[in-house]
Amino acid sequence: MSSRRDFFKELFTSITKAAAELAYEVSKTTDNVVYPPGSGDEDRFTALCEKCGKCVDECKSGVLEKYSKLNPVLLDLPVMNFDNNYCEQCFTCIEVCQSNALSRENLKKFKYVAKLLKDKCVAFKEMFCLSCYWSCPNLDKAITIKNRSYPEFHSSECKGCGRCINACPTEPKSIIMVKVKNG
C-alpha cells in the first residue's frame, strides 16, 4: 500500500493536469478571429504580440480593435472587425509593431482570403443580393457572378481586404476570412 505522501502527490498531479486541460479548452475560441496583416502563424503571433495597442491606434480604417471577449490567451490582442470597416492594406500596423509580431516577411508566407458560406448567404435563398460582388475592389476576378444571381469566390484573386464582409447584410455574416499559405 502506498504512503500518505504518495497519495497526496498523485492527487495533486491529477488535479494539476485536469486544471491545465480545462484552461487549454477554455482558451480555445470558436470565433473566426482574424489577426492584422503580417501576423503569420497564430502561435507565433500570440507569443510575440505585446498587446500594446499601437497597431489599433494607428489603423487608418478603424478595422483593428482589441479582442475583448473573456479569453485569457486572446484578450487585448489586435483583431480585424469587418463590422467596423475593411482593411485598406496600408500596413501601418506592421510599421508600428515593435515586437515583430507583425512583419512584411509574414505577408510573403500567409494571406487572408474571403470564403463564402453558401448556407448563410441570402443569394442562395432565392433573394437577390450581390453586395459582396459590388464592394470588391478586384471586380470580376475575386468574386464573379454565376447564373446572374450567385456570387462565386476565387481565393487566388482575393486581396483579403474584407470589403465583401463589411458589405454583407446577413447576420451572422455569410463570408469569413481564412488564412492560407501564399504560393
N, C-alpha and C positions, 0 to 999 in steps of 0.2 A: 504494500500500500504506500502511496506517495505521502510525502510530508506535507504539512500545512503550508509551508513556504512554496512548495511546488504547485500546490493547488491554486494559491493566490497569484502566482506568477503566470500560470496557464490562463486563469480567469482574466487577468489584466491584459495579456496578449490578445485574447479573443475579443475583448471589449474594444481595444485599440484598433484591431483590424476591422471590426464592424463599423466603428466611427469613421475610419478612413474611407471605407467603401461608401458609406452614406454621404459623406462630404463630397466625394467624387461624383456620385449620382445626382446630388442636389445641384452641383455646379454646372452640370450639362444643361444646355438651353435647347428648347425646341423652336425658338425663334430663328428666322432666316437672318442672321447677323451678317451685315456687310461692312467690312472694315474699310478705311480710306485707301485710295490708290497707293500702290507701292508697299502694301502691308505684307505681301508674301505669304509664307506659311503661317497658319494660325498659331501654332505652339510657339514659334519664334517671335511672332508679333506680340503675343500676350506676355511673353517673358521679357522682351526688351522695352515695351512701352512703359513710360514712367507716369502716365496718366496726368501729365502736366496741363493739358488742355490748350496748348499753343496752336495746334492744328485746327481745333474747333474755333478758337477765337479769330484765327486768320482766314478761315474759309470764306471765300468771296460770295459763294452762292447760298451759304447757310444750310447746306445739306448735311454737314457734320454736326453731331451732337454727342454728348457723353451718354453712355449706356446707363440707364437709371433704374432698371429692374433689379430686384434683390438677387444678385448672383455674385458670390464673393470673387470669382475669377474675372468676370466681365465688368463689374461695377466701375463706372467712370472711364472705361476705355472709349476712344472715339469710334463712332459708327456712323454710317450713312443712313439718313432717314429720308426716303424719297417722297414722303408726305409733305416735307418741308420744301423741297426743291429737287433739282437734279445737279449732277456734278459737271462743272464747266471744264474740268480736266486742265486746270491752270497749274496744278501740282504745287501750289503754295504750301500745302500741308507737308509735302516732302521736304521742301526747302527749310521750313521752320523746325522740323523734327531733329532734335539734338541727340536722341538716344539711338538713332539709326534703325528704329522700329519700322520706319517708312523710308524706302530708298528707291532711287531710279533703277538700280540693279534689279530690284524685285519686279519692276514693270516689265522687264525683259523675260522674266520667268513665268509670271502669272498675269491673268487679266480676268475681269468680271464680264460676264455676258448675260443678257436677259433671256429668261426661259418662260415661255407661255404655259400656264396651267389651264388647259382647254376645259377642264371640268368646272372651272370657276368663271371662265370668260363668257360674257353675255352674247358675244357674236356667235357662239356655238349653241346658244339657247334661243335661236330664232329672233334675236333683237339686233338691229343694225347698230354697230359700233366699230369704228376704226380709229378711235382716239390714239391708240399706240402708234398706228401707222402714220398718222398726220403729224405726230410730235417728233418722230425720229429724224435726226439730222442726216442720217445716211439713207434717205428715202429710196425705196425700191431696191435696196440692197440688203440691209439688215432685217427689214420687215417688208414682205411682199403680200399681195392680196391674192388669195386663191378663190376661184369661182365668184369673183366680185363681192365677196362678203366676209371671208375668213382670213384673219391675219396669220401669216406663216413666218416664223422667226428663223434667221440664219446666223448662227453663232459666229461663223467665220468672218462675218462682216460687221458684227456688233462692236461698238466702241465702249460699251459699258457705262454710259453716262447716266442712265436711269430716267431719261425724259419720258420713256414709254410708261414706266411705273408711276411717275408723277402725274401723268395724264390719265391713267386708268381710273375709270369711275367706280369700279367694283370695290366692295369691302367684305371680306379681305381682298387684297389685290389679286388680280389674275396673272400677274407677272412677278417673278422673283429674280434676284441676281444670284448667279452661281459662279464660283471661282474655278477657272480652268487653267491648265498649263499652256503657256504660249508655245507656238511652234507647229 
